[in-house]
Amino acid sequence: ANPLVGDPNHTVTHRVQPDETLSHIITEYYAGSGLDLSVVQMAIVKKNRTAFVRGNPNFLYADKVLRLPSLNEMKDLVLGGKNKNDAPASG
């Protein structure tokens, strides 16, 4: 019943609280989703570079608003962007 998995285009924003870690946020929004949480972490950092000190997932600025990526956005990141032609190459 996780909306981030049930709707592949669903996205959420989250304001980072003092002493909150990325792990806490991932657990809150993606727990039980069946997703590889290391991929989720990478996608969140990539979509929210200014929320992290030098892009480091271990150093998150408090009071930043994170945009938590949808399943389709994560898929695009992993696959290297949107590919409108999903047909296999011939030959």
Buried (B, 14 or more C-beta within 10 A) or exposed (E): EBEBBEEEEBBEEBEBEEEBEBEEBBEEBBEEBEBEEEEBBBBBBBBBEEBBEEEEBEEBEEEEEBBBBBBBBBBBBEEEEEEEEEEEEEE
